[in-house]
Amino acid sequence: MSLGEHLKVTLLGSSHGPFVGATIEGLPAGITLDEACVRTMMEQRRPGGRYSSQRREADEVQWLSGLNNGITDGSILECRIMNNDVKSKDYEFLPDHPRPGHQDMVMMKRTDGAADLRGGGTSSARMTAPLVAIYGLLSPYLLKMGVRFEAQVGAIGSVEAKPLEQCPPRWASEACEQMRCQDPEAATKMIGLIERYRRERNSIGSRVDLVISGLPLGVGEPWFDGLEPALARALMAVPAARGVEFGHGFSVQTMTGSEHNSAWGGDANHPVLQGERPDGALAGLATGSPIHARLALKPPSSIPQEQITLNLRTNQQEALLVKGRHDPVLAPRAVPVMEAMACIVVADLMLRGGFWNE
């Protein structure tokens, strides 16, 4: 459960254990903790909103090591976020009756029944909380270097938002803030769609769109640790992720080379890619143009209607009604998570490539 080579993040804890947390190795000394920024990020990810799980967690971040007077000292940093609102009785049907669409069955078989399956255990989206805390620590420092991460809900079901560059600043309306979507018209339609699926006791799929801007030309490593391959690995680890695309994505299958290629402009000292949405990376290395990424998320698997699935105690397929507090859609809370994943990957690659300004 670790990500990164120079900057290595390792997840700790579980959804219904005492806490979730992370350790960070390789973090340079001299980064000042902006607690207000961390709180803002945590509030965007935190459950309890009208269109998310009703689990009530304060999500206050405890920094246990690696800081001296609020500044990183170069040693291993550890953060923890306590779990205060668990309702484990909602999972009394486990391990006998594994849920459809969840990791219950495969994790139980892998661990010979030893895994803690409550709330998704170590596979839960609750594990993204410390990743967002790390993002809150790193992002102000990267912003000083000109690197910016901005995401929004790009789609819920068939409702599509305008691209970020065509939207007003976040958040232009209450609907925009609730949906984490910067397109006011689309955000209002998204709310109506979610309400419909809630009435039907069902859930709906969604997508988060991300723009990374300000990367110095050349960030990334050839081949397997290229900018897009490294981002794809991290983003596909986001719980419920089902697909990731960059730039023009799968639409390239209908494009010609002359349509897709972007010519270089600028000059020898400051080359710039021209054209509409040029690639943010070539051969794994940043081009200086923004990176556009989209992450598709499946509909939440826990839905408040009966599903017929195998009961391991009786060896029969039987009705299962999953109780508890679950999201009807995932993208609104995944917006800061996608930004966090991208931030951690980019920070690691910048450190490895010598692009980190001390």
VEXDREN-2710 file (C-alpha; in Angstrom, 1 decimal):
% VEXDREN-2710
k/r/px/py/pz
1/MET/0.0/0.0/0.0
2/SER/2.8/2.4/-1.0
3/LEU/3.2/4.9/-3.8
4/GLY/6.3/6.7/-5.1
5/GLU/10.0/6.1/-5.3
6/HIS/11.8/9.2/-4.0
7/LEU/8.7/10.5/-2.2
8/LYS/7.1/7.3/-0.8
9/VAL/3.7/7.4/0.7
10/THR/2.4/4.3/2.7
11/LEU/-1.1/4.0/3.9
12/LEU/-2.0/2.9/7.4
13/GLY/-5.2/1.8/9.3
14/SER/-8.6/0.8/8.0
15/SER/-12.1/2.1/7.6
16/HIS/-13.5/0.8/10.9
17/GLY/-10.2/0.6/12.9
18/PRO/-9.1/3.3/15.3
19/PHE/-7.6/5.5/12.6
20/VAL/-6.5/6.0/9.0
21/GLY/-3.2/7.5/8.2
22/ALA/0.0/7.5/6.2
23/THR/3.8/7.8/6.4
24/ILE/5.8/9.9/4.0
25/GLU/9.4/9.2/3.3
26/GLY/11.8/11.4/1.3
27/LEU/9.9/14.7/2.0
28/PRO/12.4/17.6/1.8
29/ALA/13.0/19.8/4.8
30/GLY/11.7/23.3/4.8
31/ILE/8.0/22.9/3.7
32/THR/5.7/25.0/5.9
33/LEU/2.5/23.3/6.9
34/ASP/-0.5/25.5/5.8
35/GLU/-3.2/24.2/8.2
36/ALA/-5.9/26.3/6.6
37/CYS/-5.2/24.6/3.2
38/VAL/-5.3/21.2/4.8
39/ARG/-8.6/21.9/6.4
40/THR/-10.1/23.2/3.1
41/MET/-9.0/20.0/1.3
42/MET/-10.3/17.7/4.0
43/GLU/-13.7/19.5/4.0
44/GLN/-14.0/18.9/0.3
45/ARG/-13.5/15.1/0.8
46/ARG/-15.3/14.7/4.1
47/PRO/-18.5/12.7/4.2
48/GLY/-21.8/14.0/5.6
49/GLY/-23.1/16.3/2.8
50/ARG/-26.5/16.0/1.3
51/TYR/-25.3/13.9/-1.7
52/SER/-22.7/11.7/0.1
53/SER/-22.5/9.2/2.9
54/GLN/-24.0/10.4/6.2
55/ARG/-21.0/9.2/8.2
56/ARG/-20.0/12.1/10.4
57/GLU/-16.2/12.5/10.8
58/ALA/-14.4/15.6/11.9
59/ASP/-11.3/14.5/9.8
60/GLU/-8.9/16.5/11.9
61/VAL/-5.4/15.7/10.9
62/GLN/-2.8/14.8/13.5
63/TRP/0.8/15.2/12.4
64/LEU/2.8/12.8/14.7
65/SER/6.3/13.2/13.3
66/GLY/8.4/15.0/10.6
67/LEU/7.5/18.5/11.6
68/ASN/9.4/21.0/13.7
69/ASN/7.5/24.2/14.5
70/GLY/5.2/23.4/11.6
71/ILE/8.0/23.0/9.1
72/THR/9.1/19.6/7.6
73/ASP/12.5/18.6/9.0
74/GLY/13.4/15.9/6.4
75/SER/12.6/12.9/8.6
76/ILE/9.7/10.5/8.1
77/LEU/6.4/12.3/8.4
78/GLU/3.4/10.5/9.8
79/CYS/-0.2/11.7/9.9
80/ARG/-3.3/10.2/11.4
81/ILE/-7.0/10.9/11.2
82/MET/-9.2/9.2/13.8
83/ASN/-12.3/7.2/13.0
84/ASN/-15.0/8.4/15.4
85/ASP/-18.3/7.5/13.7
86/VAL/-18.1/3.9/12.8
87/LYS/-21.2/1.7/12.9
88/SER/-19.8/-1.8/12.6
89/LYS/-23.2/-3.4/13.3
90/ASP/-24.2/-2.4/9.8
91/TYR/-21.8/-5.1/8.6
92/GLU/-23.0/-8.1/10.7
93/PHE/-23.8/-10.0/7.5
94/LEU/-20.1/-10.3/6.9
95/PRO/-18.2/-12.6/6.2
96/ASP/-21.1/-15.0/5.4
97/HIS/-22.8/-12.9/2.8
98/PRO/-20.3/-10.9/0.7
99/ARG/-21.6/-7.9/-1.1
100/PRO/-21.9/-7.7/-4.9
101/GLY/-19.4/-5.3/-6.4
102/HIS/-17.2/-5.1/-3.3
103/GLN/-13.9/-6.6/-2.2
104/ASP/-15.5/-8.8/0.5
105/MET/-15.2/-12.1/-1.3
106/VAL/-11.7/-11.7/-2.8
107/MET/-10.1/-10.2/0.2
108/MET/-11.6/-12.8/2.5
109/LYS/-10.3/-15.6/0.3
110/ARG/-6.9/-14.0/-0.1
111/THR/-6.5/-13.7/3.7
112/ASP/-8.2/-17.0/4.7
113/GLY/-10.9/-15.0/6.5
114/ALA/-8.5/-12.8/8.5
115/ALA/-9.3/-9.5/6.8
116/ASP/-11.4/-6.8/8.5
117/LEU/-14.2/-6.3/5.9
118/ARG/-16.2/-3.7/7.8
119/GLY/-16.7/-0.6/5.8
120/GLY/-14.4/-1.9/3.1
121/GLY/-11.5/-2.4/5.5
122/THR/-8.2/-1.3/3.9
123/SER/-9.8/-1.0/0.5
124/SER/-12.3/1.6/1.7
125/ALA/-12.5/5.1/0.2
126/ARG/-11.9/6.2/3.8
127/MET/-8.2/5.4/3.1
128/THR/-8.1/8.5/0.8
129/ALA/-8.4/10.9/3.7
130/PRO/-4.6/10.9/4.6
131/LEU/-3.8/11.2/0.9
132/VAL/-5.9/14.4/0.8
133/ALA/-4.1/15.6/3.9
134/ILE/-0.7/15.1/2.2
135/TYR/-2.1/17.1/-0.8
136/GLY/-2.9/19.9/1.6
137/LEU/0.7/19.9/2.8
138/LEU/2.3/19.7/-0.6
139/SER/0.1/21.8/-2.9
140/PRO/1.0/25.3/-1.5
141/TYR/4.7/24.6/-2.0
142/LEU/4.2/23.2/-5.5
143/LEU/2.0/26.2/-6.3
144/LYS/4.9/28.5/-5.5
145/MET/6.8/26.6/-8.2
146/GLY/3.9/27.3/-10.6
147/VAL/2.4/23.8/-10.6
148/ARG/-1.4/23.8/-10.1
149/PHE/-3.9/21.0/-9.8
150/GLU/-7.6/21.7/-10.5
151/ALA/-10.4/19.1/-10.8
152/GLN/-14.1/19.1/-11.1
153/VAL/-17.0/16.7/-11.6
154/GLY/-17.0/16.3/-15.4
155/ALA/-20.0/14.0/-15.6
156/ILE/-22.6/12.2/-13.6
157/GLY/-24.6/9.7/-15.7
158/SER/-25.4/11.4/-19.0
159/VAL/-25.0/15.0/-17.7
160/GLU/-21.8/16.5/-19.0
161/ALA/-20.1/19.6/-17.7
162/LYS/-18.3/22.1/-19.8
163/PRO/-14.4/21.8/-19.8
164/LEU/-12.8/23.6/-16.8
165/GLU/-11.3/26.3/-19.0
166/GLN/-14.8/27.3/-20.2
167/CYS/-16.3/27.5/-16.6
168/PRO/-16.4/30.3/-14.1
169/PRO/-14.1/30.1/-11.1
170/ARG/-15.1/27.6/-8.4
171/TRP/-17.8/27.6/-7.0
172/ALA/-20.2/29.9/-8.8
173/SER/-23.4/28.6/-7.2
174/GLU/-24.6/26.5/-4.3
175/ALA/-25.2/23.6/-6.8
176/CYS/-21.6/24.0/-8.1
177/GLU/-20.3/23.7/-4.5
178/GLN/-22.5/20.7/-3.7
179/MET/-21.5/18.8/-6.9
180/ARG/-17.9/20.1/-7.0
181/CYS/-18.7/21.1/-10.6
182/GLN/-17.8/24.5/-12.0
183/ASP/-20.5/24.5/-14.7
184/PRO/-23.6/26.0/-12.9
185/GLU/-26.1/24.6/-15.5
186/ALA/-24.7/21.1/-15.4
187/ALA/-24.4/21.1/-11.6
188/THR/-28.1/21.8/-11.3
189/LYS/-29.0/19.0/-13.7
190/MET/-26.6/16.6/-11.8
191/ILE/-28.5/17.3/-8.6
192/GLY/-31.8/16.4/-10.3
193/LEU/-30.3/13.2/-11.6
194/ILE/-28.9/12.1/-8.3
195/GLU/-32.3/12.8/-6.6
196/ARG/-34.0/10.5/-9.1
197/TYR/-31.6/7.6/-8.5
198/ARG/-31.9/8.1/-4.7
199/ARG/-35.7/7.8/-5.0
200/GLU/-35.1/4.6/-7.0
201/ARG/-32.8/3.3/-4.2
202/ASN/-30.0/3.1/-6.7
203/SER/-26.7/4.7/-7.6
204/ILE/-25.1/6.2/-10.7
205/GLY/-21.6/6.4/-12.3
206/SER/-19.6/9.5/-12.7
207/ARG/-16.3/11.1/-13.9
208/VAL/-13.8/13.6/-12.5
209/ASP/-11.8/15.8/-14.9
210/LEU/-8.4/17.1/-13.9
211/VAL/-6.0/19.8/-15.3
212/ILE/-2.4/19.9/-14.2
213/SER/-0.7/23.1/-15.3
214/GLY/2.7/24.7/-14.9
215/LEU/4.9/21.6/-15.1
216/PRO/8.4/22.4/-16.2
217/LEU/9.3/20.8/-19.6
218/GLY/10.9/17.4/-19.1
219/VAL/9.3/16.3/-15.8
220/GLY/8.9/12.5/-15.8
221/GLU/10.9/9.4/-16.4
222/PRO/11.1/7.3/-19.6
223/TRP/8.8/4.3/-20.0
224/PHE/7.2/2.9/-16.9
225/ASP/7.6/6.0/-14.7
226/GLY/6.6/8.4/-17.4
227/LEU/4.3/11.2/-16.4
228/GLU/1.1/9.6/-17.8
229/PRO/1.9/6.0/-16.9
230/ALA/2.7/7.0/-13.3
231/LEU/-0.4/9.1/-13.0
232/ALA/-2.5/6.3/-14.5
233/ARG/-1.2/3.8/-12.0
234/ALA/-2.1/6.1/-9.1
235/LEU/-5.4/7.2/-10.4
236/MET/-6.6/3.7/-11.1
237/ALA/-5.9/2.9/-7.5
238/VAL/-8.7/5.4/-6.5
239/PRO/-11.5/3.2/-5.1
240/ALA/-14.1/2.5/-7.8
241/ALA/-11.9/3.8/-10.7
242/ARG/-12.8/2.1/-13.9
243/GLY/-10.9/4.0/-16.6
244/VAL/-8.5/6.9/-17.1
245/GLU/-7.7/8.9/-20.2
246/PHE/-5.3/11.7/-21.1
247/GLY/-5.6/14.5/-23.7
248/HIS/-8.0/13.5/-26.5
249/GLY/-8.4/10.1/-24.8
250/PHE/-10.2/7.4/-26.7
251/SER/-11.4/9.8/-29.3
252/VAL/-7.9/9.5/-30.9
253/GLN/-9.2/6.3/-32.6
254/THR/-11.1/8.5/-35.1
255/MET/-8.4/11.1/-35.5
256/THR/-5.8/11.3/-38.2
257/GLY/-2.1/12.1/-37.5
258/SER/-2.5/15.6/-39.0
259/GLU/-5.4/16.3/-36.7
260/HIS/-3.7/15.0/-33.6
261/ASN/-0.2/16.3/-34.0
262/SER/0.7/19.6/-32.4
263/ALA/3.4/21.7/-33.9
264/TRP/6.1/23.3/-31.8
265/GLY/6.2/27.1/-31.7
266/GLY/8.0/29.6/-29.4
267/ASP/11.7/29.6/-29.8
268/ALA/14.7/27.4/-29.0
269/ASN/14.9/28.6/-25.4
270/HIS/11.1/28.4/-24.7
271/PRO/9.5/25.9/-27.1
272/VAL/5.7/25.8/-26.9
273/LEU/3.2/23.3/-28.3
274/GLN/0.5/24.9/-30.4
275/GLY/-3.0/23.9/-31.4
276/GLU/-6.1/22.9/-29.5
277/ARG/-5.4/20.9/-26.3
278/PRO/-1.9/19.7/-27.2
279/ASP/-0.4/16.8/-25.3
280/GLY/0.8/17.6/-21.8
281/ALA/3.4/14.8/-22.0
282/LEU/5.3/13.1/-24.9
283/ALA/7.2/9.9/-24.3
284/GLY/6.4/10.3/-20.6
285/LEU/8.0/13.7/-20.3
286/ALA/6.1/17.0/-19.6
287/THR/5.9/19.3/-22.6
288/GLY/4.9/22.4/-20.7
289/SER/1.3/22.3/-21.9
290/PRO/-1.4/21.4/-19.4
291/ILE/-2.1/17.8/-18.7
292/HIS/-5.8/16.9/-19.1
293/ALA/-6.9/13.7/-17.4
294/ARG/-10.4/12.1/-16.9
295/LEU/-11.2/9.4/-14.4
296/ALA/-14.3/7.3/-14.7
297/LEU/-15.9/6.0/-11.4
298/LYS/-18.3/3.1/-11.2
299/PRO/-21.7/3.6/-9.5
300/PRO/-21.4/2.9/-5.7
301/SER/-21.9/-0.9/-5.1
302/SER/-23.7/-0.5/-1.8
303/ILE/-27.3/0.3/-2.8
304/PRO/-30.4/0.2/-0.5
305/GLN/-32.3/-2.5/-2.5
306/GLU/-32.2/-6.2/-2.3
307/GLN/-29.6/-8.0/-4.4
308/ILE/-29.4/-11.8/-4.9
309/THR/-25.9/-13.1/-4.2
310/LEU/-24.1/-16.1/-2.7
311/ASN/-24.4/-16.8/1.0
312/LEU/-21.2/-18.8/2.0
313/ARG/-22.8/-20.3/5.1
314/THR/-25.8/-21.9/3.2
315/ASN/-24.1/-22.2/-0.2
316/GLN/-27.2/-20.6/-1.7
317/GLN/-27.9/-17.4/-3.6
318/GLU/-30.0/-15.3/-1.2
319/ALA/-31.4/-11.8/-0.9
320/LEU/-29.0/-9.3/0.7
321/LEU/-30.1/-5.8/1.7
322/VAL/-27.0/-3.7/2.5
323/LYS/-27.7/-1.2/5.3
324/GLY/-25.4/1.6/6.4
325/ARG/-24.4/5.0/5.1
326/HIS/-23.3/5.1/1.5
327/ASP/-22.7/7.6/-1.4
328/PRO/-25.3/7.6/-4.2
329/VAL/-22.5/8.9/-6.5
330/LEU/-18.7/9.1/-6.0
331/ALA/-17.3/11.9/-8.1
332/PRO/-18.1/14.9/-5.9
333/ARG/-16.0/13.6/-3.0
334/ALA/-13.4/12.2/-5.5
335/VAL/-12.4/15.7/-6.8
336/PRO/-9.8/16.4/-4.1
337/VAL/-8.7/12.7/-4.1
338/MET/-7.8/12.9/-7.8
339/GLU/-6.0/16.2/-7.2
340/ALA/-4.2/14.5/-4.3
341/MET/-3.1/11.5/-6.3
342/ALA/-1.8/13.7/-9.1
343/CYS/0.0/15.9/-6.6
344/ILE/1.9/13.1/-4.9
345/VAL/2.9/11.5/-8.3
346/VAL/4.1/14.9/-9.6
347/ALA/6.0/15.7/-6.4
348/ASP/7.8/12.4/-6.6
349/LEU/8.7/12.8/-10.3
350/MET/9.9/16.4/-9.7
351/LEU/12.2/15.3/-6.9
352/ARG/13.5/12.3/-8.9
353/GLY/14.2/14.5/-12.0
354/GLY/15.9/17.4/-10.1
355/PHE/13.0/19.9/-10.8
356/TRP/12.3/20.6/-7.1
357/ASN/13.2/24.1/-6.0
358/GLU/14.8/24.0/-2.5
END
